[in-house]
């Protein structure tokens, strides 16, 4: 990737519902300003995403979109081309909109994996990993962990048994990782096997039901909890795990790293260490003040 900025004004944005608490505009617009990039990043809050809305974005000059709840599976379905993660897991969080085609990417898994490697790499191989939830984020994270070579066993726990079992099948078909669907009630009897818990549902998110998905007694000091919800900074689930002495990976880290990859896809500019440091500081300051 080159490090030169393109002086032609470009417009990007985020699509999802709800978006009132999204920090993606802060991340992207701040880096554009820091780097002197003539670009803007807008918010498109909509409960619908279809071929018509994609065409409307194209007609409005939107070149790229971050995609969040509840549109990740739909985003993949609307694309003409897709990266490996999107293709295999059937979910995307990034769309590049060209004159005649749409290219889908999934940076969720890369963002999550990098966060774990930086803050709790030992949790990947001291026990089993369990992913809570079966939506678009769960799919991307499951795939990236499976192909990383760092885990051997992956448990999927979700109220949507069909979706969770589909993820298990896709991972089994495309990696050497042993996968297993597990009901929430059964999870408690297996807790001693688990070293990493990754929570991907909206529970605990500002404006959503508080949860927690799991109570304090489930956790122990040998576990790491990675709750990808970042607003608030400490969800009820995070508070429960902290009380039990578990290690915490903040959801803001995944937000940071998946956004850095999106920035690169949107602008063809590789983010540097200074971009990452400044973005982390902005996120922490903003979330602390909320």
C-alpha positions in Angstrom: 0.0 0.0 0.0 1.3 3.5 -0.7 1.4 6.3 1.8 0.4 9.2 -0.5 -2.9 10.9 -0.1 -5.3 11.4 -3.0 -6.4 15.0 -3.3 -9.7 14.2 -4.9 -12.5 14.4 -2.3 -13.9 11.0 -1.4 -16.9 10.0 0.7 -17.3 7.0 2.9 -19.7 6.0 5.6 -21.3 3.5 8.0 -24.6 1.8 7.4 -26.6 0.0 10.1 -29.4 0.4 12.7 -29.2 1.8 15.3 -26.2 4.1 14.8 -26.7 6.9 17.4 -23.7 5.7 19.5 -21.3 4.8 16.7 -17.7 5.9 17.1 -16.7 5.0 13.5 -17.1 8.6 12.2 -14.8 9.8 15.0 -12.2 7.2 14.0 -12.2 7.7 10.3 -12.7 11.5 10.1 -9.9 12.1 12.7 -7.4 10.1 10.6 -8.5 11.9 7.4 -7.8 15.2 9.2 -4.5 14.0 10.7 -3.3 12.7 7.4 -4.6 15.7 5.3 -6.8 13.4 3.3 -9.7 15.1 1.4 -12.4 12.7 2.5 -15.4 12.5 4.8 -17.1 9.7 6.6 -20.9 9.9 7.1 -23.6 8.1 9.0 -26.4 6.3 7.2 -28.8 4.9 9.7 -31.3 2.6 8.0 -33.1 -0.7 8.9 -33.0 -1.7 5.2 -30.0 -2.6 3.0 -30.8 -3.9 -0.5 -29.7 -3.4 -4.1 -31.8 -0.2 -4.3 -30.0 1.4 -1.4 -26.6 0.3 -2.8 -27.5 2.1 -6.1 -28.5 5.1 -4.1 -25.1 5.2 -2.4 -23.4 4.8 -5.7 -25.4 7.6 -7.3 -24.5 9.8 -4.3 -20.8 9.2 -4.8 -20.3 6.9 -1.7 -17.1 4.8 -2.4 -17.1 2.6 0.7 -19.2 1.6 3.6 -18.6 0.1 7.0 -21.4 -2.3 7.7 -22.8 -3.1 11.2 -25.8 -4.6 12.9 -28.1 -5.9 11.4 -26.7 -5.9 7.8 -23.6 -8.0 7.7 -25.0 -11.1 6.1 -27.1 -8.9 3.7 -23.9 -7.0 2.7 -22.2 -10.2 1.6 -25.3 -11.3 -0.3 -25.3 -7.9 -2.2 -21.7 -8.1 -3.3 -20.4 -9.1 -6.7 -17.0 -10.1 -5.3 -15.8 -11.0 -1.8 -12.7 -11.8 0.2 -12.2 -15.3 1.6 -13.6 -14.6 5.1 -16.8 -13.1 3.6 -17.2 -15.9 1.1 -16.8 -18.8 3.5 -18.7 -17.2 6.5 -21.3 -15.4 4.4 -21.0 -12.1 6.2 -19.2 -8.8 5.5 -18.6 -5.6 7.4 -17.0 -3.6 4.6 -18.2 -2.7 1.1 -16.2 -1.0 -1.7 -18.7 0.4 -4.2 -17.4 0.7 -7.7 -19.1 2.0 -10.9 -20.3 -1.5 -11.9 -19.6 -3.8 -8.9 -19.5 -4.1 -5.1 -16.6 -5.8 -3.3 -17.2 -7.2 0.2 -14.6 -7.7 2.9 -14.7 -8.8 6.5 -12.3 -7.0 8.8 -14.0 -8.1 12.1 -12.1 -11.3 12.5 -8.7 -9.6 11.7 -9.5 -6.9 14.2 -10.5 -9.4 16.9 -7.5 -11.7 16.3 -5.0 -8.8 16.5 -6.6 -7.6 19.7 -6.3 -11.1 21.3 -2.7 -11.5 20.1 -1.7 -8.1 21.7 -3.5 -8.4 25.0 -4.0 -12.1 25.8 -2.2 -14.5 23.4 -1.9 -17.2 26.0 -5.7 -17.5 26.1 -5.7 -19.0 22.6 -3.8 -22.2 23.5 -4.3 -22.8 27.3 -7.9 -24.0 26.9 -10.9 -23.9 24.6 -12.4 -20.8 23.0 -16.1 -20.2 23.2 -17.9 -17.6 21.0 -21.2 -16.3 22.4 -23.6 -15.4 19.5 -23.9 -16.4 15.9 -24.3 -13.2 13.9 -22.0 -11.5 11.4 -19.3 -10.6 13.9 -19.2 -14.2 15.3 -18.8 -15.5 11.8 -15.8 -13.3 10.9 -14.1 -13.9 14.3 -14.6 -17.7 14.2 -13.1 -17.9 10.7 -10.0 -15.8 11.5 -9.3 -17.7 14.7 -9.8 -21.1 13.0 -7.3 -20.4 10.2 -4.8 -18.7 12.5 -3.4 -22.1 13.6 -3.5 -20.9 17.2 -6.6 -22.7 18.4 -7.6 -26.4 18.3 -11.1 -26.3 19.8 -14.0 -23.8 19.2 -17.3 -23.9 21.0 -20.3 -21.9 19.6 -23.0 -20.9 22.1 -26.1 -19.1 20.8 -29.9 -19.0 21.2 -30.0 -19.4 17.4 -29.0 -23.1 17.3 -29.3 -23.3 13.5 -27.0 -20.4 12.9 -24.5 -21.6 15.4 -24.4 -25.1 13.9 -24.0 -23.6 10.4 -20.9 -21.7 11.7 -19.6 -24.9 13.2 -20.0 -26.7 9.9 -18.3 -23.9 7.9 -15.3 -23.9 10.2 -15.0 -27.7 10.2 -15.1 -27.7 6.4 -12.5 -25.0 6.0 -10.0 -25.7 8.9 -8.6 -28.4 11.1 -10.3 -26.8 14.2 -12.7 -29.1 16.1 -16.0 -27.2 16.5 -19.0 -27.9 18.7 -22.4 -26.2 19.3 -23.2 -25.9 22.9 -26.4 -24.7 24.6 -26.0 -22.0 27.3 -27.3 -24.4 30.0 -24.6 -26.9 29.1 -21.8 -24.2 29.1 -21.6 -24.1 32.9 -20.6 -27.7 33.3 -17.8 -27.1 30.7 -16.4 -23.9 32.1 -13.1 -25.4 33.4 -12.2 -26.3 29.8 -12.5 -22.7 28.6 -9.7 -20.1 28.5 -11.2 -17.5 26.2 -14.8 -16.2 26.0 -15.7 -14.0 23.1 -19.0 -12.2 23.4 -20.5 -11.0 20.1 -24.2 -10.3 20.9 -25.7 -6.9 21.4 -26.4 -7.6 25.1 -24.9 -4.9 27.3 -24.7 -2.4 24.4 -26.0 1.1 25.2 -29.7 1.1 24.5 -29.9 -2.7 24.5 -30.8 -5.3 27.2 -28.1 -5.3 29.8 -27.4 -9.0 30.1 -25.0 -10.3 31.3 -25.0 -13.3 29.0 -23.0 -15.2 31.8 -22.9 -14.6 35.5 -19.9 -13.9 37.7 -19.6 -17.4 39.0 -18.9 -18.7 35.5 -15.6 -16.9 35.3 -12.3 -17.5 37.0 -8.8 -15.9 37.0 -7.6 -18.4 34.3 -10.1 -17.0 31.8 -10.0 -14.1 29.4 -13.2 -12.3 28.4 -13.3 -10.4 25.1 -16.6 -8.5 25.0 -16.7 -6.8 21.6 -19.4 -4.4 22.8 -17.5 -1.1 23.4 -20.2 1.3 24.5 -20.3 1.3 27.5 -16.6 0.6 28.1 -17.6 -1.8 30.9 -20.7 -3.8 30.1 -22.4 -5.8 32.9 -20.7 -8.9 31.5 -17.3 -7.2 31.8 -18.0 -6.2 35.3 -19.1 -9.7 36.3 -15.9 -11.2 34.8 -13.7 -8.6 36.4 -15.1 -9.4 39.8 -14.2 -13.0 39.3 -10.6 -12.0 38.4 -10.8 -12.8 34.7 -8.6 -10.9 32.2 -10.4 -8.4 30.0 -9.9 -7.4 26.4 -11.8 -4.2 25.8 -14.2 -4.2 22.8 -12.7 -0.9 21.8 -9.6 -2.8 20.6 -11.5 -4.7 18.0 -13.2 -1.5 16.9 -9.8 0.1 16.6 -8.2 -2.7 14.5 -11.1 -3.5 12.3 -11.4 0.2 11.5 -7.7 0.5 10.7 -8.1 -2.3 8.1 -11.2 -0.5 6.7 -9.2 2.8 6.5 -6.6 0.9 4.4 -9.3 -0.6 2.1 -11.0 2.8 1.7 -7.9 5.0 1.1 -5.2 2.6 -0.1 -3.1 4.0 2.7 -1.6 1.8 5.4 -2.2 3.1 8.9 1.0 3.6 10.9 1.7 3.2 14.7 0.9 6.9 15.3 -2.6 6.5 13.7 -3.3 3.5 16.0 -2.0 5.3 19.1 -4.0 8.5 18.4 -7.1 6.5 17.6 -6.8 4.4 20.8 -6.5 7.6 22.9 -9.5 9.2 21.2 -11.6 6.1 21.7 -10.7 5.8 25.4 -11.3 9.5 26.1 -14.7 9.5 24.3 -15.9 6.3 26.0 -14.6 7.4 29.4 -16.7 10.6 29.1 -19.9 8.8 28.0 
